[in-house]
Amino acid sequence: MITISVCMIVKNEERQLRACLDSLKPIADEIVIVDTGSVDSTKAIAREYTGLVYDFPWIDDFAAARNFAFSKATKEYIYTADADEVIDEDNIRLFLRVKELLPPETEIVQMHYLNLMEENTVYSSRRELRPKLYKRLRTFEWVNPIHETVRLDPVIYDSDIEIQHLAKGNHVKRDLATFAKALRRGVRLDKTLHSMLAKELFTAGDESDLMDAVPFFEESLNDPARSEDEHREARCVLARAYRISGRTADFVRLCLREALTSPCAEMCSETGRYFYDAGNYAEALCWLNDAIFETQPVITILTEGSENLALLADCYERTGDLESAAKYREMAENWELPETV
């Protein structure tokens, strides 16, 4: 049977921490909790479950905090958890079975993450497979009988374990502030972080967040070292920012450029909203239909979600098609994230 260190970073989690730790006790051989500056009872609650509670000054770097937590682990595998996660009894039993039977060569175990939050930010489905359990010390080995080489790809096991993500509210402002500080330090966002920032902004950022991000995405759009995927993300974010701020010429320029290639759902959505704001509901209908039903998203599946469906219903109502308005209003009320993508 393998041994497991549960590693967590926390801050002001008194509302959720007990439920999380109660569900983790049966699978943990040790629990390591790193606090990044709580001013509530988080640390006192943590000490009810473990003596391994550490302070780590917050430096706007989640990776640094995670690495510090991992450095305190002593068991064979590390399970990384957030305070808003809970594992129910059925999945605790599955977890214990994995713990008992996991082949020793396994380096990463993936588990199904159930997004059951009250507010959605960057998620595209209600259920997604995520790496959650990691071998603490990796063993390298030679492979292939000829032209031998060191195996670098991790051995991954996809388990049936389900973890419930029960976040209250969202952390958009915190995350966007961390992005902003990283950019001010001159950090170059890699492709993954570029995508995450675009997603945070496009799905949950407010007008001030968008305006603050304009210089970064204008630079990104003109950076030949960025991929076409990154350029398209930049165009989507900038189109929304330009539309909201009234930079019509810049907005039209981006939309025309996108239309010459393969329009994405986000750009169709922004064009539809532009015509809606202008009172041209018949034209808005065309673009919103394309956004919801005819194109693929670059950033978020929410372009086909309840907000655009409700706007489409409003357009039909304003153009006198009450039957279609009722149809799409019902679709908006019943829309949910897909189970998987």
C-alpha positions in Angstrom: 0.0 0.0 0.0 1.3 3.4 -0.9 1.6 6.3 1.6 0.2 9.7 0.9 1.0 13.2 2.0 -1.9 15.6 1.6 -0.5 19.1 0.7 -2.6 22.2 0.8 -2.1 26.0 0.6 -4.8 28.0 2.3 -5.8 31.5 3.3 -9.0 32.5 5.1 -10.7 29.2 4.6 -12.5 28.8 7.9 -15.9 28.2 6.3 -14.8 25.2 4.2 -11.7 23.7 5.7 -13.2 21.3 8.2 -15.4 19.6 5.5 -12.4 19.2 3.3 -10.1 17.8 6.0 -12.7 15.5 7.3 -12.9 13.9 3.9 -9.2 13.7 3.6 -8.4 12.1 6.9 -9.2 8.5 5.8 -6.7 8.6 2.9 -3.9 10.7 4.4 -0.8 9.4 6.1 0.2 13.0 6.8 -1.4 16.4 6.2 0.8 19.4 5.3 -1.0 22.8 5.4 0.8 26.0 4.3 -1.0 29.2 5.3 -0.3 32.3 3.2 -1.7 34.9 5.5 -5.0 34.0 7.1 -6.6 36.5 9.5 -9.5 34.2 10.5 -9.4 30.9 12.3 -8.0 28.8 9.4 -4.7 27.9 11.1 -6.5 27.0 14.4 -8.8 24.6 12.5 -5.8 23.2 10.5 -4.0 22.4 13.8 -7.0 20.3 14.9 -6.0 17.9 12.1 -2.2 18.1 11.8 0.9 19.4 13.5 2.4 20.2 10.1 1.1 23.8 9.7 3.5 26.3 8.2 3.5 29.9 7.3 4.6 31.1 3.9 4.7 34.8 3.1 2.4 35.5 0.0 4.6 36.6 -2.9 1.9 36.5 -5.6 3.1 33.1 -6.8 0.9 30.0 -6.3 3.7 27.8 -7.7 6.1 28.9 -5.0 3.6 28.2 -2.3 2.8 24.8 -3.7 6.5 24.0 -4.0 7.1 25.0 -0.4 4.2 22.7 0.7 5.6 19.8 -1.4 9.0 20.3 0.2 7.5 19.5 3.6 6.0 16.2 2.4 7.7 12.9 3.4 5.5 10.1 2.1 5.7 8.3 -1.2 2.9 10.2 -3.0 1.6 13.7 -2.7 -2.1 14.5 -3.0 -2.8 18.2 -3.7 -6.0 19.6 -2.5 -7.8 22.9 -2.1 -10.0 23.8 0.8 -13.2 23.9 -1.3 -12.9 20.3 -2.3 -14.7 17.4 -0.7 -14.5 13.6 -1.3 -17.7 11.7 -0.4 -17.8 8.3 1.2 -18.1 6.3 -2.0 -15.1 8.0 -3.5 -13.1 7.7 -0.3 -13.6 3.9 -0.7 -12.4 4.1 -4.3 -9.4 6.2 -3.2 -8.5 3.6 -0.5 -8.7 0.9 -3.1 -6.3 2.8 -5.4 -4.0 3.4 -2.5 -3.9 -0.3 -1.8 -3.5 -1.5 -5.4 -1.6 1.2 -7.3 1.3 -0.2 -9.3 4.6 1.2 -8.0 5.7 2.6 -11.4 2.7 5.0 -11.5 3.8 8.6 -11.2 0.5 10.5 -11.6 -3.0 9.6 -10.8 -5.8 11.6 -12.4 -9.2 12.0 -10.8 -12.5 13.4 -12.0 -13.1 17.0 -10.8 -16.8 17.8 -10.4 -17.4 21.5 -10.9 -20.4 22.1 -8.6 -19.7 25.8 -7.8 -22.3 28.4 -7.3 -20.5 30.7 -9.7 -18.5 29.6 -12.8 -15.4 31.4 -14.1 -13.1 29.4 -16.4 -14.6 26.0 -16.5 -15.9 24.5 -19.7 -17.6 21.4 -18.3 -19.0 20.0 -15.1 -16.7 17.0 -15.0 -13.0 16.9 -16.1 -10.1 14.6 -15.5 -7.2 16.3 -13.5 -3.9 15.1 -12.1 -4.2 15.1 -8.3 -1.8 12.5 -6.9 1.9 12.7 -7.7 4.8 10.4 -6.9 7.1 12.5 -4.6 10.4 11.1 -5.9 10.5 10.2 -9.5 12.6 7.2 -10.7 14.2 7.5 -14.1 14.7 4.3 -16.1 16.2 3.3 -19.5 13.8 2.0 -22.1 14.0 0.5 -25.6 16.3 -2.5 -26.4 18.2 -0.5 -29.1 18.8 3.2 -29.3 18.0 3.2 -25.6 16.8 6.4 -24.0 15.6 7.6 -20.6 11.8 7.4 -20.3 10.7 11.0 -19.6 6.9 10.8 -20.0 5.2 10.1 -16.7 3.3 6.9 -16.1 -0.3 8.1 -15.6 -3.3 6.3 -14.2 -6.8 7.6 -14.8 -8.9 6.6 -11.8 -12.6 6.6 -11.3 -12.4 8.8 -8.2 -14.6 11.9 -8.2 -13.8 15.1 -6.2 -16.5 17.6 -5.5 -15.5 21.2 -6.1 -17.8 23.3 -3.9 -16.4 26.8 -4.2 -18.4 29.7 -2.7 -18.1 32.6 -5.1 -15.1 33.0 -7.3 -11.5 34.2 -7.1 -11.4 36.3 -10.3 -10.2 39.5 -8.7 -7.5 37.6 -6.7 -6.3 35.8 -9.8 -6.4 38.9 -12.1 -4.4 40.8 -9.5 -1.8 38.0 -9.4 -1.6 38.1 -13.2 -1.2 41.9 -13.1 1.6 41.8 -10.6 3.4 39.1 -12.6 3.2 41.2 -15.8 4.5 44.3 -14.0 7.5 42.2 -12.9 8.2 41.5 -16.5 7.1 37.8 -16.4 6.3 36.5 -19.9 3.2 34.4 -19.8 3.6 31.1 -21.5 0.8 29.7 -23.7 -1.1 28.1 -20.9 -1.1 31.3 -18.7 -1.9 33.4 -21.8 -5.0 31.3 -22.3 -6.0 31.3 -18.6 -5.7 35.1 -18.4 -7.9 35.5 -21.6 -10.4 33.0 -20.1 -10.6 34.8 -16.7 -11.1 38.2 -18.4 -13.6 37.0 -21.0 -15.8 35.0 -18.7 -15.6 37.0 -15.4 -13.6 40.2 -15.7 -15.3 43.5 -15.4 -14.7 46.6 -17.5 -11.8 47.9 -15.5 -10.1 44.4 -15.7 -10.5 44.5 -19.5 -9.1 48.0 -19.8 -6.1 47.1 -17.6 -5.3 44.1 -19.8 -5.5 46.0 -23.2 -1.8 46.9 -23.3 -0.7 43.3 -22.7 -3.0 41.8 -25.3 -2.1 44.5 -27.9 1.5 43.6 -27.4 0.6 39.9 -27.6 -1.3 40.4 -30.8 1.8 42.0 -32.4 4.3 39.5 -31.1 5.4 37.2 -33.9 6.7 34.7 -31.3 3.1 34.1 -30.1 1.1 31.3 -31.7 -2.0 31.9 -33.8 -4.1 30.5 -31.0 -2.7 33.2 -28.7 -3.3 35.8 -31.4 -6.9 34.7 -31.6 -7.3 34.9 -27.8 -5.9 38.4 -27.9 -8.3 39.5 -30.6 -11.2 38.2 -28.6 -10.3 40.0 -25.5 -9.4 43.2 -27.3 -12.7 43.1 -29.3 -14.7 43.0 -26.1 -12.5 45.8 -24.5 -12.8 48.0 -27.7 -16.6 47.4 -27.9 -17.2 48.3 -24.3 -14.9 51.4 -24.4 -16.3 52.7 -27.7 -13.2 52.2 -29.8 -15.4 51.3 -32.8 -12.7 51.6 -35.5 -10.4 49.2 -33.6 -13.3 46.9 -32.9 -14.4 46.7 -36.6 -10.8 46.2 -37.7 -10.4 43.1 -35.5 -13.8 41.7 -36.5 -13.1 42.1 -40.2 -9.7 40.4 -39.8 -11.3 37.5 -38.0 -14.1 37.3 -40.6 -11.5 36.8 -43.4 -10.3 33.6 -41.8 -12.6 31.4 -39.7 -14.7 33.4 -37.3 -14.8 32.1 -33.7 -17.8 32.1 -31.4 -16.4 34.9 -29.2 -16.0 37.3 -32.1 -19.4 36.5 -33.5 -20.8 37.1 -30.0 -19.1 40.5 -29.7 -20.3 41.5 -33.1 -23.8 40.5 -32.2 -23.6 42.5 -29.0 -22.3 45.5 -31.0 -25.3 45.4 -33.3 -27.7 44.8 -30.3 -26.3 47.9 -28.5 -26.8 49.8 -31.8 -30.5 48.8 -31.9 -30.0 46.7 -35.1 -31.7 43.6 -33.7 -32.1 41.8 -37.0 -28.3 42.0 -37.6 -27.6 41.0 -34.0 -29.8 37.9 -34.5 -27.6 36.7 -37.3 -24.3 37.1 -35.4 -25.7 35.6 -32.1 -27.0 32.6 -34.0 -23.6 32.1 -35.4 -22.0 32.5 -32.0 -24.3 29.9 -30.4 -24.9 27.4 -33.1 -22.5 27.8 -36.0 -19.0 28.5 -34.7 -16.5 27.1 -32.2 -15.2 29.0 -29.2 -11.6 29.9 -28.8 -11.8 30.9 -25.1 -15.0 29.6 -23.5 -18.0 27.5 -24.1 -20.1 30.1 -22.3 -20.6 31.8 -25.7 -23.3 29.3 -26.3 -24.7 29.7 -22.8 -27.5 31.3 -21.0 -26.5 35.0 -21.5 -26.3 34.8 -25.2 -29.4 32.7 -25.4 -31.3 35.3 -23.4 -30.0 38.0 -25.6 -31.0 36.0 -28.7 -34.5 35.6 -27.2 -34.7 39.4 -26.6 -33.7 40.1 -30.3 -36.5 37.8 -31.5 -39.0 39.5 -29.3 -37.9 42.9 -30.5 -38.3 41.8 -34.1 -41.8 40.4 -33.5 -41.0 36.7 -33.5 -42.5 35.8 -30.1 -42.5 32.1 -30.7 -38.8 32.0 -31.2 -38.3 34.4 -28.3 -40.1 32.0 -26.0 -38.1 29.0 -27.3 -34.7 30.6 -26.7 -35.7 32.1 -23.4 -36.6 28.6 -22.2 -33.3 27.3 -23.5 -31.5 30.1 -21.6 -33.2 29.2 -18.3 -32.3 25.5 -18.7 -28.8 25.8 -20.0 -26.0 24.1 -18.0 -22.4 23.4 -18.6 -21.9 20.1 -20.5 -21.0 17.1 -18.4 -17.7 16.7 -20.3 -15.9 18.3 -23.2 
